[in-house]
Amino acid sequence: MIARIEQIWSQLEANDSSVAGLFKIRFSDTSKCDVFLGVKFPEKYRMLIIRTPFSIGKEFDFHYDFRGLKFDKIYDPDNSKFLLLNLILIDDHSKDVFDTLIADVLSAIIKESVINVILNNYSNRLIKWESLFERFKQQGLTPDEQRGLYGELFFLRKFLEVDSSFQQILNSWIGPEKEIWDFQHADWAVEVKTTHGNNHQKISVSNERQLDTNAILDLFLYHISLESKLSSGESLNQIVDSIAEMLNKDIAALQNFKNKIIEVGYFTHHRELYDKVGYEIRNDAFYKVKGSFPRIEEKDIRAGVGDVRYSIIVSNCSEFLIESEKVINTIKFIKG
């Protein structure tokens, strides 16, 4: 999908920029969804456009105006019975994020034919991405977020090294989508916990469902204890680059990976912020979450109790240790 988006941008931007106006190309000739990519000249603003009947479009009360993007509605210059709902990129530095946003929105609407469903899915996806565009303008990931991302990438690389089903592995990485677990497919899940400094022996659990096995057959906790060091160890940029190199010959998988790290909040224009700090692994271990594993499950929560957070002392989990090879053999897509 990203390749098609880039192809359309190239076609549109090949127009003479001295000619003022809106140039647009329908994204799909076979889809019933009336969606276009457009470029407004002379500003060269890129746009995601949905065409809707006037009677429906005028009732679409959606406000999406913040740094980098804006939303507006105009009459379709080709047919006044229609309105164009335009999402406009006004910050040229955000092109990569905009392309990823477009791909995500299109995946939610392109197969739909009912305009009300299309607009509902469209607005829901844009609300999801609003916070990401706000973060794009901020000063990068926090130290805790950097360490958490490094831990997930450390496991992702370990997985990619032993299984060539790159797309399936990347699709199983659902941490960027703020799901319950960091990795999940079918009947297995892996939750990655990264600790550092004085908190090496304490794992924080963010909710009562994270270590609940009622809905999953095999749940593994992967604990990574690391040290953060200046100008030493492996930086966040280096592990990102090493994974990109592994995926270099699989264009679709590489694009999937790039989309995932953008969704986490890792943007290329922040890379210099992540160069100085490196990470060294003190210890890493897998635990099989089952039976009397120290945890709180949803069934343990009394009615009216919410926002449950708690900690686990790692030393109390030793009986649940499981070899890395057994975990990989359970979750890998290519068996044998």
MIVEXMAR-83027 format. One record per residue (C-alpha): residue number from 0; z, y, x; chain. Coordinates in steps of 0.001 Angstrom, whole numbers, plus 524288, in hexadecimal, padded with zeros to 5 digits. Example, Ala and Ser with C-alpha at 12.3 -4.5 7.8 and 13.67 -1.06 7.14 Angstrom:
<rs>
+-----+-------+-------+-------+------+
: pos :    c3 :    c2 :    c1 : unit :
+-----+-------+-------+-------+------+
:   0 : 81E78 : 7EE6C : 8300C :    A :
:   1 : 81BE4 : 7FBDC : 83566 :    A :
+-----+-------+-------+-------+------+
</rs>
This chain:
<rs>
+-----+-------+-------+-------+------+
: pos :    c3 :    c2 :    c1 : unit :
+-----+-------+-------+-------+------+
:   0 : 80000 : 80000 : 80000 :    A :
:   1 : 80322 : 80960 : 80B22 :    A :
:   2 : 7F5A0 : 806A3 : 810D3 :    A :
:   3 : 7EF43 : 80A87 : 803EE :    A :
:   4 : 7F799 : 816E2 : 80361 :    A :
:   5 : 7F399 : 81ABB : 81132 :    A :
:   6 : 7E552 : 817F1 : 80E00 :    A :
:   7 : 7E5C0 : 82122 : 80255 :    A :
:   8 : 7EC62 : 82BE8 : 80A31 :    A :
:   9 : 7E189 : 82AED : 81455 :    A :
:  10 : 7D70A : 82C25 : 809DA :    A :
:  11 : 7DD83 : 837AD : 80342 :    A :
:  12 : 7E0BA : 83F36 : 80F8B :    A :
:  13 : 7D2B7 : 83DD9 : 8144B :    A :
:  14 : 7CF0B : 8482C : 80A28 :    A :
:  15 : 7CC6A : 855F2 : 80EDD :    A :
:  16 : 7D9CF : 85C51 : 80ED4 :    A :
:  17 : 7D37E : 86988 : 80C5B :    A :
:  18 : 7D065 : 8651D : 7FE75 :    A :
:  19 : 7DC35 : 86810 : 7F5E3 :    A :
:  20 : 7E020 : 85E80 : 7EB6C :    A :
:  21 : 7E581 : 850F9 : 7E890 :    A :
:  22 : 7DE3D : 844F1 : 7ED3F :    A :
:  23 : 7E307 : 837E5 : 7E836 :    A :
:  24 : 7DF77 : 8296C : 7E8F3 :    A :
:  25 : 7E3F6 : 81F01 : 7DF6E :    A :
:  26 : 7ECAE : 81573 : 7E69C :    A :
:  27 : 7E76A : 80940 : 7DFE8 :    A :
:  28 : 7DADC : 806F8 : 7D85E :    A :
:  29 : 7E052 : 7FAD2 : 7D1D8 :    A :
:  30 : 7EDE6 : 7FF6D : 7CDF6 :    A :
:  31 : 7F073 : 80506 : 7C06C :    A :
:  32 : 7FA29 : 80E58 : 7C68B :    A :
:  33 : 7F3C1 : 81BBF : 7C77D :    A :
:  34 : 7F8CE : 81F7D : 7D4EE :    A :
:  35 : 7F245 : 82730 : 7DFC6 :    A :
:  36 : 7F494 : 82C49 : 7ED5E :    A :
:  37 : 7F070 : 83A48 : 7EF4A :    A :
:  38 : 7EFC3 : 8452C : 7F945 :    A :
:  39 : 7F0BD : 85386 : 7F59A :    A :
:  40 : 7E8AE : 85CAB : 7FE08 :    A :
:  41 : 7E9A1 : 8658B : 80575 :    A :
:  42 : 7F80E : 861F3 : 80774 :    A :
:  43 : 7F4CD : 8538B : 8098E :    A :
:  44 : 8005C : 84F82 : 80130 :    A :
:  45 : 80070 : 840EA : 7FE99 :    A :
:  46 : 80349 : 83CF7 : 7F090 :    A :
:  47 : 8067E : 83113 : 7E858 :    A :
:  48 : 80082 : 83357 : 7DAEF :    A :
:  49 : 80286 : 82C80 : 7CDF2 :    A :
:  50 : 7F968 : 83022 : 7C2E3 :    A :
:  51 : 7FF74 : 82F87 : 7B565 :    A :
:  52 : 7FB3E : 83382 : 7A7B0 :    A :
:  53 : 7FF6A : 84187 : 7A50E :    A :
:  54 : 8087D : 83DC8 : 799C9 :    A :
:  55 : 81041 : 83495 : 7A291 :    A :
:  56 : 80FA7 : 83C82 : 7AF0E :    A :
:  57 : 814F7 : 848DC : 7A8CB :    A :
:  58 : 82125 : 84149 : 7A483 :    A :
:  59 : 8235A : 83BA4 : 7B213 :    A :
:  60 : 82F14 : 843D4 : 7B5DF :    A :
:  61 : 83108 : 840C1 : 7C42A :    A :
:  62 : 83594 : 84A2A : 7CEAD :    A :
:  63 : 83342 : 84608 : 7DCAF :    A :
:  64 : 83375 : 851D4 : 7E583 :    A :
:  65 : 83A37 : 85175 : 7F2AF :    A :
:  66 : 83751 : 85341 : 80107 :    A :
:  67 : 82A9C : 84CB4 : 804E3 :    A :
:  68 : 825B9 : 84910 : 7F73E :    A :
:  69 : 8237D : 84F85 : 7EA3C :    A :
:  70 : 81F1E : 84B09 : 7DCD0 :    A :
:  71 : 81659 : 85223 : 7D334 :    A :
:  72 : 80DA6 : 85008 : 7C75C :    A :
:  73 : 8000C : 855C9 : 7C59C :    A :
:  74 : 7F49A : 85415 : 7BC60 :    A :
:  75 : 7EAB9 : 84A3F : 7C136 :    A :
:  76 : 7DF42 : 852E3 : 7C570 :    A :
:  77 : 7D5FE : 847E0 : 7C18E :    A :
:  78 : 7DB82 : 845DF : 7B3DA :    A :
:  79 : 7E4CC : 84F39 : 7ACF3 :    A :
:  80 : 7E9DE : 8442F : 7A441 :    A :
:  81 : 7F174 : 83F38 : 7B012 :    A :
:  82 : 7FC1A : 8443F : 7B8F2 :    A :
:  83 : 7FD97 : 84137 : 7C75C :    A :
:  84 : 80B6A : 83E52 : 7CBF7 :    A :
:  85 : 80B61 : 84210 : 7DA47 :    A :
:  86 : 814E4 : 83E4C : 7E4EC :    A :
:  87 : 8115F : 8476A : 7F016 :    A :
:  88 : 814BD : 84632 : 7FE7F :    A :
:  89 : 816CD : 853F5 : 8039D :    A :
:  90 : 81D2A : 85037 : 81093 :    A :
:  91 : 812D8 : 84AD8 : 819C7 :    A :
:  92 : 81D41 : 84495 : 82279 :    A :
:  93 : 820DD : 83AEC : 817B8 :    A :
:  94 : 813D3 : 833D9 : 816C7 :    A :
:  95 : 818DE : 82677 : 81AFD :    A :
:  96 : 8240D : 826E1 : 81144 :    A :
:  97 : 81AF0 : 82BC6 : 80691 :    A :
:  98 : 8118D : 82072 : 808C0 :    A :
:  99 : 81CC4 : 816CF : 807CA :    A :
: 100 : 821A5 : 81D6A : 7FB6D :    A :
: 101 : 81404 : 81CC8 : 7F575 :    A :
: 102 : 812B0 : 80E58 : 7F8A9 :    A :
: 103 : 81FD0 : 80B98 : 7F25F :    A :
: 104 : 81CA3 : 81376 : 7E612 :    A :
: 105 : 80F3D : 80D38 : 7E4E3 :    A :
: 106 : 81511 : 7FF9A : 7E5EC :    A :
: 107 : 81D57 : 802F6 : 7D9FE :    A :
: 108 : 8127D : 80889 : 7D17A :    A :
: 109 : 8051D : 80399 : 7D5AD :    A :
: 110 : 80569 : 7F73D : 7CD57 :    A :
: 111 : 80A44 : 7FE2D : 7C12D :    A :
: 112 : 80196 : 802E0 : 7B618 :    A :
: 113 : 80B4E : 8092B : 7ACA1 :    A :
: 114 : 80CF3 : 81779 : 7B063 :    A :
: 115 : 81B46 : 8183D : 7AC53 :    A :
: 116 : 81E8D : 80CA3 : 7B50A :    A :
: 117 : 816D0 : 812C4 : 7C022 :    A :
: 118 : 81E14 : 81FAF : 7BF01 :    A :
: 119 : 82B4B : 8190A : 7BE08 :    A :
: 120 : 828CA : 810E5 : 7CA43 :    A :
: 121 : 82324 : 81CCD : 7D123 :    A :
: 122 : 82EFA : 8256C : 7CEA6 :    A :
: 123 : 8389E : 81A9E : 7D234 :    A :
: 124 : 83211 : 8187B : 7DF51 :    A :
: 125 : 831A2 : 82702 : 7E24D :    A :
: 126 : 8401C : 82866 : 7DF89 :    A :
: 127 : 8427E : 81D64 : 7E937 :    A :
: 128 : 83A89 : 82457 : 7F3AE :    A :
: 129 : 84028 : 831E7 : 7F186 :    A :
: 130 : 84C39 : 82F27 : 7F9AE :    A :
: 131 : 843B9 : 82988 : 80480 :    A :
: 132 : 83BAF : 835FB : 8057E :    A :
: 133 : 8482F : 83DDA : 80601 :    A :
: 134 : 84CE7 : 8354F : 8112A :    A :
: 135 : 83FEE : 83755 : 81833 :    A :
: 136 : 843F0 : 84583 : 81A3E :    A :
: 137 : 85155 : 84203 : 81F71 :    A :
: 138 : 8556F : 83E82 : 82D32 :    A :
: 139 : 852EC : 8300C : 82D04 :    A :
: 140 : 85B77 : 82457 : 82A2D :    A :
: 141 : 86A1D : 8253C : 82C1D :    A :
: 142 : 87023 : 81D29 : 8373C :    A :
: 143 : 874F8 : 8130A : 82D5F :    A :
: 144 : 8677E : 8123F : 8272E :    A :
: 145 : 8612A : 810BB : 83486 :    A :
: 146 : 86A15 : 8056E : 8380B :    A :
: 147 : 86820 : 7FF19 : 82AC8 :    A :
: 148 : 8595E : 80004 : 82C0B :    A :
: 149 : 859D7 : 7FAD0 : 839E9 :    A :
: 150 : 86166 : 7EEED : 834FF :    A :
: 151 : 85799 : 7EC0E : 82A3F :    A :
: 152 : 84C55 : 7ED9E : 833CE :    A :
: 153 : 85325 : 7E4C1 : 83DA1 :    A :
: 154 : 853A6 : 7D9FC : 8336F :    A :
: 155 : 845C5 : 7DCF0 : 82EDA :    A :
: 156 : 84091 : 7DB64 : 83CA5 :    A :
: 157 : 84819 : 7CEB1 : 83E63 :    A :
: 158 : 841D0 : 7C9AB : 831DF :    A :
: 159 : 83416 : 7CE0E : 835B4 :    A :
: 160 : 83555 : 7C757 : 842E6 :    A :
: 161 : 836C7 : 7B9D8 : 83CBE :    A :
: 162 : 82E06 : 7BAE2 : 830C0 :    A :
: 163 : 82036 : 7C055 : 8302B :    A :
: 164 : 820B3 : 7C2F6 : 82176 :    A :
: 165 : 821CE : 7D15D : 82485 :    A :
: 166 : 81EC1 : 7D6C0 : 81703 :    A :
: 167 : 82830 : 7CD94 : 81031 :    A :
: 168 : 832E6 : 7D0DA : 819D9 :    A :
: 169 : 830BA : 7DF6F : 8180A :    A :
: 170 : 830A8 : 7DDCC : 8094E :    A :
: 171 : 83DB9 : 7D6F0 : 80A65 :    A :
: 172 : 8435A : 7E303 : 81121 :    A :
: 173 : 84877 : 7EA08 : 8051E :    A :
: 174 : 852FB : 7F243 : 80BA7 :    A :
: 175 : 84A3A : 7FE65 : 80B5E :    A :
: 176 : 84989 : 7FD05 : 7FC92 :    A :
: 177 : 85868 : 7FDD1 : 7FB5C :    A :
: 178 : 8597E : 7F01E : 7F5BE :    A :
: 179 : 865ED : 7E7E1 : 7F62F :    A :
: 180 : 8625B : 7E0D0 : 802D3 :    A :
: 181 : 85A80 : 7E4D8 : 80EB6 :    A :
: 182 : 8517C : 7D8FA : 80E5E :    A :
: 183 : 84EC3 : 7D030 : 802DA :    A :
: 184 : 8446D : 7C6A1 : 7FE45 :    A :
: 185 : 84507 : 7BC6E : 7F37F :    A :
: 186 : 85234 : 7B589 : 7F503 :    A :
: 187 : 856FA : 7BB1F : 80201 :    A :
: 188 : 85C26 : 7C833 : 806B2 :    A :
: 189 : 86107 : 7CE11 : 81364 :    A :
: 190 : 86A4A : 7D9A4 : 81409 :    A :
: 191 : 86A98 : 7E07A : 8214B :    A :
: 192 : 8771B : 7E75A : 82574 :    A :
: 193 : 87787 : 7EF8F : 831CD :    A :
: 194 : 8845C : 7F3C9 : 837E6 :    A :
: 195 : 8877A : 7FBCE : 84400 :    A :
: 196 : 8921F : 80277 : 84BCD :    A :
: 197 : 89FE7 : 80018 : 846E7 :    A :
: 198 : 89B01 : 7F990 : 83A85 :    A :
: 199 : 894C9 : 7ED94 : 840B5 :    A :
: 200 : 89D90 : 7E420 : 83977 :    A :
: 201 : 89CDD : 7EA16 : 82BEE :    A :
: 202 : 8912F : 7E8CF : 822C7 :    A :
: 203 : 88FCF : 7F24A : 81763 :    A :
: 204 : 88A81 : 7ED20 : 80A7F :    A :
: 205 : 88507 : 7F74F : 80144 :    A :
: 206 : 88621 : 7F075 : 7F41D :    A :
: 207 : 88ACC : 7E42F : 7ED36 :    A :
: 208 : 87D1F : 7DE5E : 7EC11 :    A :
: 209 : 8799C : 7DED2 : 7FA76 :    A :
: 210 : 8808B : 7D209 : 7FDEB :    A :
: 211 : 87FD0 : 7CBEA : 7F06C :    A :
: 212 : 878A7 : 7BEDB : 7F0CA :    A :
: 213 : 877C9 : 7BC64 : 7E22A :    A :
: 214 : 869B4 : 7C10D : 7E1C0 :    A :
: 215 : 86515 : 7BB75 : 7EEC1 :    A :
: 216 : 864FA : 7ADEE : 7F4EB :    A :
: 217 : 86637 : 7B195 : 80348 :    A :
: 218 : 86C98 : 7BE4E : 80773 :    A :
: 219 : 86E7F : 7C156 : 815DA :    A :
: 220 : 8760F : 7CC78 : 81C02 :    A :
: 221 : 870A7 : 7D0C0 : 82927 :    A :
: 222 : 87A7F : 7D89B : 830FF :    A :
: 223 : 875C1 : 7E089 : 83CA0 :    A :
: 224 : 87FE3 : 7E6B5 : 84571 :    A :
: 225 : 879A4 : 7F11F : 84DF8 :    A :
: 226 : 87CA9 : 7FC15 : 85756 :    A :
: 227 : 87617 : 80956 : 856CA :    A :
: 228 : 872F0 : 80EF5 : 8642D :    A :
: 229 : 86C37 : 81B23 : 86916 :    A :
: 230 : 85F79 : 81862 : 87054 :    A :
: 231 : 8623E : 809D0 : 870C0 :    A :
: 232 : 85F1A : 7FDE7 : 8688C :    A :
: 233 : 8545D : 7FD40 : 85E5F :    A :
: 234 : 85209 : 8096B : 8563D :    A :
: 235 : 84E6C : 809AF : 847E5 :    A :
: 236 : 840E1 : 80E60 : 84BB5 :    A :
: 237 : 83F3B : 80319 : 8551D :    A :
: 238 : 8427B : 7F899 : 84B35 :    A :
: 239 : 83966 : 7FF16 : 84143 :    A :
: 240 : 82E87 : 7FF32 : 84B6E :    A :
: 241 : 830F8 : 7F118 : 84F70 :    A :
: 242 : 82FA2 : 7EC6A : 84154 :    A :
: 243 : 82376 : 7F4B3 : 83F55 :    A :
: 244 : 81DC0 : 7EE4D : 84B76 :    A :
: 245 : 8209A : 7E0BE : 845F8 :    A :
: 246 : 8196D : 7E45B : 83973 :    A :
: 247 : 80E4D : 7EB4E : 84048 :    A :
: 248 : 80408 : 7E100 : 83CFB :    A :
: 249 : 807E1 : 7E037 : 82EA4 :    A :
: 250 : 803FF : 7ED7A : 82930 :    A :
: 251 : 8097C : 7EB0E : 81B91 :    A :
: 252 : 81691 : 7E671 : 820E3 :    A :
: 253 : 81742 : 7F1E8 : 82A51 :    A :
: 254 : 814E3 : 7FB90 : 81F3C :    A :
: 255 : 81F2A : 7F4A3 : 81710 :    A :
: 256 : 828D0 : 7F641 : 82235 :    A :
: 257 : 8259E : 804B0 : 823C0 :    A :
: 258 : 82783 : 806C5 : 81534 :    A :
: 259 : 834AF : 7FFE3 : 815AB :    A :
: 260 : 83A3C : 80814 : 820AF :    A :
: 261 : 83589 : 8148C : 81A25 :    A :
: 262 : 83C94 : 8102F : 80DDB :    A :
: 263 : 848F3 : 80E91 : 815E9 :    A :
: 264 : 84768 : 81C86 : 81AD1 :    A :
: 265 : 841E3 : 819FC : 82874 :    A :
: 266 : 83745 : 82430 : 82A9B :    A :
: 267 : 82EE3 : 825B2 : 836BA :    A :
: 268 : 831C6 : 83438 : 837E5 :    A :
: 269 : 8403C : 830B8 : 839DA :    A :
: 270 : 83DB5 : 82730 : 84512 :    A :
: 271 : 842E9 : 8303A : 84F89 :    A :
: 272 : 8501E : 82FBD : 848B4 :    A :
: 273 : 8511D : 82128 : 84B33 :    A :
: 274 : 84CE7 : 8209C : 8597A :    A :
: 275 : 859D4 : 82321 : 8604C :    A :
: 276 : 86282 : 818DE : 859E1 :    A :
: 277 : 8607A : 80A80 : 85CC8 :    A :
: 278 : 8672A : 7FE3B : 857C5 :    A :
: 279 : 86C4D : 7F23B : 85E95 :    A :
: 280 : 8703A : 7E619 : 856F5 :    A :
: 281 : 87E0B : 7E1A2 : 859EE :    A :
: 282 : 87D6F : 7D62F : 850B9 :    A :
: 283 : 875D8 : 7D17C : 844EE :    A :
: 284 : 878E7 : 7C65A : 83BB7 :    A :
: 285 : 874CF : 7C092 : 82EB1 :    A :
: 286 : 87E52 : 7BC75 : 82414 :    A :
: 287 : 87B65 : 7B43D : 81816 :    A :
: 288 : 8817A : 7BAF1 : 80C63 :    A :
: 289 : 88717 : 7B067 : 803A2 :    A :
: 290 : 89393 : 7AB26 : 7FDB1 :    A :
: 291 : 89FAB : 7B1DB : 802F9 :    A :
: 292 : 89858 : 7BB8C : 80B7C :    A :
: 293 : 8A092 : 7C81C : 80B4D :    A :
: 294 : 89A0A : 7D096 : 8010C :    A :
: 295 : 89AD1 : 7D698 : 7F39B :    A :
: 296 : 89153 : 7D190 : 7E96A :    A :
: 297 : 88D24 : 7D7B3 : 7DCB0 :    A :
: 298 : 89518 : 7CDE2 : 7D4CF :    A :
: 299 : 8A16A : 7D296 : 7DBD3 :    A :
: 300 : 8A012 : 7E06C : 7D6A9 :    A :
: 301 : 8A7F7 : 7E44D : 7CAC3 :    A :
: 302 : 8A173 : 7EBE8 : 7BFE4 :    A :
: 303 : 8A155 : 7FA75 : 7C2B8 :    A :
: 304 : 8A17E : 7F8FF : 7D191 :    A :
: 305 : 8959B : 7FE21 : 7D8CB :    A :
: 306 : 89082 : 802E6 : 7E5F4 :    A :
: 307 : 89714 : 7F7C3 : 7ED41 :    A :
: 308 : 89725 : 7F8FF : 7FC15 :    A :
: 309 : 89ECD : 7F0A0 : 80591 :    A :
: 310 : 89F6E : 7EBBF : 8139D :    A :
: 311 : 89F00 : 7DE42 : 819AA :    A :
: 312 : 8A602 : 7DAA8 : 8263B :    A :
: 313 : 89C00 : 7D346 : 82E5E :    A :
: 314 : 8A615 : 7CA70 : 834DE :    A :
: 315 : 8A95F : 7C4B2 : 82782 :    A :
: 316 : 89B62 : 7BFF6 : 825A3 :    A :
: 317 : 89A15 : 7B697 : 8312D :    A :
: 318 : 899EA : 7AA3D : 828DB :    A :
: 319 : 88D95 : 7AF40 : 82241 :    A :
: 320 : 885C6 : 7B12E : 82EC5 :    A :
: 321 : 87838 : 7AB1A : 82E5F :    A :
: 322 : 86E37 : 7A972 : 8392C :    A :
: 323 : 862F1 : 7B2FE : 83982 :    A :
: 324 : 85920 : 7A7D9 : 839BF :    A :
: 325 : 85E5F : 7A250 : 82CF9 :    A :
: 326 : 85D53 : 7AF81 : 8266B :    A :
: 327 : 84F51 : 7B177 : 82AFC :    A :
: 328 : 84B7F : 7A3CA : 826AD :    A :
: 329 : 850E5 : 7A6C2 : 8192E :    A :
: 330 : 84A12 : 7B3BC : 81751 :    A :
: 331 : 83D66 : 7B28E : 81EFB :    A :
: 332 : 830C2 : 7B235 : 81750 :    A :
: 333 : 829BF : 7A8E5 : 8207A :    A :
: 334 : 831DB : 79C8A : 820D1 :    A :
: 335 : 8323A : 79261 : 82B84 :    A :
+-----+-------+-------+-------+------+
</rs>
